[in-house]
Amino acid sequence: MNLTGLDRLLWALCLAGHCVLLTVLFLRQRAATFPWFTTLISANVLRTVVLYFTLRFGSSENYFYTYWILAFVDVVLQLAVAYELSTHVFQPLGAWAPDVRRSFSALIGVSVLVALALTWLATPPTHKLRLAILLRGEFFSSVVMSELLVAMIGLSVTLGLPWRTHVARLAQGFGVYSAFGILTDAGHSYFGSSRGNDFYKSLSQFQIVLYLACVSYWTVTLFQKEPAARKLPARLHEDLRVLQRKAALMLESLRTQGSTS
């Protein structure tokens, strides 16, 4: 695969954008607050460098397997980031709100099943097995991330749980990128290589440009100081924790009585 001038520029911008974002995360002490997000960005820096040199000096087969090993790691880290953001939203008192953990776990399972079903139905019109696998894999990761973020936002609004500023900005960036990823990956799956590599590359390049916009958005918002949240008095905070534990025990007791009756 030959890299055009635009391809080289996008790769360089991705590497530079990730490095600047990492600098902000550590400089503004956000890395400790979002360790999985920091790990994802660090992995993306390494991924960009490894893929570039594999493409430059390795074979197409080397690049294919390297790409998919790193893509699998990327998907796992994205899921970890989604869980990390959910803990910030659903742990306002340092512990999961009653019944939220179970509801969110169920939503994760449903999201994966729906994504698998949609991916299975996608039939990219290409005769190359490797390209078909690549198209379906990208589509699957986009669907899973979009569903998880929508579910997380929906649960937080329904339950009236707090939505912190930096968490909201990270989720918004992932949400926009993942939603557009579904559209571009659906285009890949629908058209495949039937319109040639130019159409496929154009969609991929536009998606990278959108991702760079998300990276810039995260960099600016994480650099800014988060609005200070109202702090509860220590005694009231402890009273709420006790009330939360009592509510959880009461719900568990009701479930037990319901199952025995």
C-alpha positions as CSV (number, residue, x, y, z in Angstrom):
1,M,0.0,0.0,0.0
2,N,1.5,3.3,-1.1
3,L,1.1,6.4,1.1
4,T,0.0,9.6,-0.5
5,G,1.1,13.0,0.8
6,L,-2.3,13.4,2.5
7,D,-1.9,10.0,4.2
8,R,1.6,11.0,5.5
9,L,0.2,14.3,6.8
10,L,-2.7,12.6,8.6
11,W,-0.4,10.1,10.2
12,A,1.9,12.9,11.4
13,L,-1.0,14.9,12.7
14,C,-2.4,11.9,14.6
15,L,1.0,11.3,16.2
16,A,1.4,15.0,17.1
17,G,-2.2,15.3,18.4
18,H,-1.8,12.3,20.6
19,C,1.5,13.5,22.0
20,V,0.0,17.0,22.8
21,L,-3.0,15.3,24.4
22,L,-0.7,13.1,26.5
23,T,1.2,16.2,27.6
24,V,-2.0,17.9,28.7
25,L,-3.1,14.8,30.6
26,F,0.1,14.7,32.7
27,L,0.7,18.4,32.9
28,R,-2.8,19.2,34.1
29,Q,-2.9,16.0,36.3
30,R,-5.8,14.4,34.4
31,A,-3.9,11.1,33.9
32,A,-4.7,9.9,37.5
33,T,-8.3,10.8,37.0
34,F,-8.6,9.0,33.7
35,P,-6.0,6.2,33.7
36,W,-7.6,4.1,31.0
37,F,-8.1,7.0,28.7
38,T,-4.5,7.9,29.2
39,T,-3.5,4.3,28.4
40,L,-5.6,4.4,25.3
41,I,-3.9,7.6,24.0
42,S,-0.5,6.2,24.9
43,A,-1.3,3.0,23.0
44,N,-2.4,5.1,20.0
45,V,1.0,6.8,19.9
46,L,2.7,3.4,19.9
47,R,0.2,2.0,17.4
48,T,0.9,4.9,14.9
49,V,4.6,4.4,15.1
50,V,4.5,0.6,14.8
51,L,2.1,0.6,11.9
52,Y,4.0,3.3,10.0
53,F,7.3,1.3,10.2
54,T,5.5,-2.0,9.5
55,L,4.0,-0.5,6.4
56,R,7.2,1.1,5.3
57,F,9.6,-1.8,5.9
58,G,7.4,-4.9,6.2
59,S,5.2,-7.0,3.9
60,S,1.5,-6.5,3.3
61,E,0.9,-9.6,5.4
62,N,3.0,-8.3,8.2
63,Y,1.0,-5.1,8.1
64,F,-2.4,-6.9,8.1
65,Y,-1.7,-9.0,11.2
66,T,0.0,-6.2,13.0
67,Y,-3.0,-3.9,12.3
68,W,-5.5,-6.4,13.6
69,I,-3.6,-7.3,16.7
70,L,-3.3,-3.6,17.6
71,A,-6.9,-3.0,16.5
72,F,-8.1,-5.7,19.0
73,V,-6.1,-4.0,21.8
74,D,-7.6,-0.7,20.8
75,V,-11.2,-2.1,21.1
76,V,-10.4,-3.6,24.5
77,L,-9.0,-0.2,25.7
78,Q,-12.1,1.7,24.3
79,L,-14.4,-0.6,26.3
80,A,-12.2,0.0,29.4
81,V,-12.6,3.8,28.8
82,A,-16.4,3.4,28.5
83,Y,-16.4,1.6,31.8
84,E,-14.1,4.2,33.3
85,L,-16.4,7.0,32.3
86,S,-19.4,5.2,33.6
87,T,-17.8,4.8,37.0
88,H,-17.3,8.6,37.2
89,V,-21.0,9.1,36.3
90,F,-22.5,6.3,38.4
91,Q,-20.3,6.6,41.6
92,P,-21.2,10.0,42.9
93,L,-20.6,8.9,46.5
94,G,-17.6,6.6,45.8
95,A,-19.8,3.5,45.3
96,W,-22.1,2.4,42.5
97,A,-25.6,3.7,42.8
98,P,-28.2,0.9,43.7
99,D,-29.0,-1.3,40.8
100,V,-27.0,0.8,38.4
101,R,-24.1,-1.7,38.1
102,R,-26.5,-4.5,37.2
103,S,-28.4,-2.4,34.7
104,F,-25.2,-1.2,33.1
105,S,-23.8,-4.7,32.9
106,A,-27.0,-5.9,31.2
107,L,-26.7,-3.0,28.7
108,I,-23.1,-4.0,27.9
109,G,-24.3,-7.5,27.1
110,V,-27.1,-6.3,25.0
111,S,-24.9,-3.9,23.2
112,V,-22.4,-6.6,22.3
113,L,-25.1,-9.0,21.1
114,V,-26.8,-6.3,18.9
115,A,-23.4,-5.3,17.5
116,L,-22.6,-8.9,16.7
117,A,-26.0,-9.3,14.9
118,L,-25.5,-6.1,12.9
119,T,-22.0,-7.1,12.0
120,W,-23.1,-10.5,10.9
121,L,-25.8,-9.0,8.6
122,A,-23.2,-6.7,7.0
123,T,-22.1,-8.3,3.8
124,P,-19.3,-6.1,2.2
125,P,-19.2,-6.8,-1.6
126,T,-15.6,-7.8,-1.8
127,H,-13.9,-11.1,-2.8
128,K,-11.0,-10.6,-0.5
129,L,-11.6,-12.3,2.9
130,R,-9.1,-10.1,4.7
131,L,-10.8,-6.9,3.6
132,A,-14.2,-8.4,4.6
133,I,-12.9,-9.2,8.1
134,L,-11.4,-5.7,8.4
135,L,-14.7,-4.0,7.3
136,R,-16.8,-6.0,9.7
137,G,-14.4,-5.6,12.6
138,E,-14.3,-1.8,12.3
139,F,-18.1,-1.8,12.1
140,F,-18.5,-3.9,15.2
141,S,-16.3,-1.7,17.3
142,S,-18.1,1.5,16.2
143,V,-21.5,0.0,17.0
144,V,-20.5,-1.3,20.4
145,M,-19.0,2.1,21.5
146,S,-22.0,4.1,20.2
147,E,-24.5,1.8,22.1
148,L,-22.5,1.9,25.3
149,L,-22.2,5.7,25.3
150,V,-25.8,6.2,24.5
151,A,-26.8,3.7,27.2
152,M,-24.6,5.5,29.7
153,I,-26.0,8.9,28.9
154,G,-29.5,7.6,29.0
155,L,-29.1,5.9,32.4
156,S,-27.5,9.0,33.9
157,V,-30.3,11.2,32.7
158,T,-33.0,8.7,33.8
159,L,-31.5,8.3,37.3
160,G,-30.7,12.0,37.7
161,L,-27.0,11.2,38.5
162,P,-24.3,13.8,38.2
163,W,-22.6,14.4,34.8
164,R,-19.1,15.9,35.4
165,T,-17.7,18.3,32.9
166,H,-14.6,16.5,31.8
167,V,-16.4,13.2,31.7
168,A,-19.1,14.7,29.5
169,R,-16.5,16.1,27.1
170,L,-14.7,12.8,26.7
171,A,-18.0,10.9,26.2
172,Q,-19.2,13.5,23.7
173,G,-16.0,13.1,21.6
174,F,-16.2,9.3,21.7
175,G,-20.0,9.5,20.9
176,V,-19.6,11.7,17.8
177,Y,-16.6,9.8,16.5
178,S,-18.3,6.4,17.1
179,A,-21.6,7.5,15.5
180,F,-19.9,8.8,12.4
181,G,-17.8,5.6,12.5
182,I,-21.0,3.6,12.1
183,L,-21.9,5.6,9.0
184,T,-18.5,5.3,7.3
185,D,-18.1,1.7,8.3
186,A,-21.6,1.0,6.9
187,G,-20.4,2.7,3.7
188,H,-17.4,0.4,3.7
189,S,-19.6,-2.6,4.3
190,Y,-22.1,-1.6,1.7
191,F,-19.8,-0.6,-1.1
192,G,-16.7,-2.6,-0.1
193,S,-14.1,-2.3,-2.8
194,S,-16.7,-2.2,-5.6
195,R,-15.9,1.5,-6.2
196,G,-12.2,1.0,-6.0
197,N,-9.7,1.9,-3.3
198,D,-10.2,5.7,-3.8
199,F,-13.7,5.6,-2.4
200,Y,-12.6,3.5,0.6
201,K,-9.5,5.8,1.2
202,S,-11.7,8.9,1.0
203,L,-14.0,7.6,3.7
204,S,-11.1,6.5,5.9
205,Q,-9.3,9.9,5.5
206,F,-12.4,11.8,6.4
207,Q,-12.9,9.7,9.5
208,I,-9.3,10.4,10.6
209,V,-10.0,14.1,10.1
210,L,-13.0,13.8,12.4
211,Y,-10.9,11.9,15.0
212,L,-8.3,14.7,14.9
213,A,-11.1,17.2,15.6
214,C,-12.1,15.0,18.7
215,V,-8.5,14.9,19.9
216,S,-8.3,18.7,19.6
217,Y,-11.6,19.0,21.5
218,W,-10.3,16.7,24.3
219,T,-7.0,18.6,24.5
220,V,-8.6,22.0,24.8
221,T,-11.3,20.9,27.3
222,L,-8.9,18.9,29.5
223,F,-6.5,21.7,29.6
224,Q,-9.2,24.0,31.0
225,K,-10.0,23.9,34.6
226,E,-13.1,21.9,35.4
227,P,-15.9,23.9,37.2
228,A,-15.7,23.1,40.9
229,A,-18.5,20.8,42.1
230,R,-20.5,21.7,45.1
231,K,-19.1,19.8,48.1
232,L,-21.4,18.3,50.7
233,P,-20.5,18.7,54.4
234,A,-18.6,15.6,55.6
235,R,-21.4,14.5,57.9
236,L,-24.1,14.8,55.2
237,H,-21.9,12.9,52.8
238,E,-21.5,10.1,55.3
239,D,-25.3,10.1,56.0
240,L,-25.9,9.7,52.2
241,R,-23.5,6.8,52.0
242,V,-25.3,5.1,54.9
243,L,-28.7,5.7,53.2
244,Q,-27.4,4.3,50.0
245,R,-26.2,1.1,51.7
246,K,-29.6,0.8,53.5
247,A,-31.4,1.2,50.2
248,A,-29.3,-1.5,48.6
249,L,-30.0,-3.9,51.5
250,M,-33.7,-3.1,51.3
251,L,-33.8,-3.8,47.6
252,E,-32.0,-7.1,48.1
253,S,-34.4,-8.1,50.8
254,L,-37.4,-7.3,48.6
255,R,-35.9,-9.5,45.8
256,T,-35.3,-12.3,48.2
257,Q,-38.9,-12.2,49.5
258,G,-40.2,-12.0,46.0
259,S,-38.2,-15.1,44.9
260,T,-39.4,-17.1,47.9
261,S,-43.1,-16.2,47.7
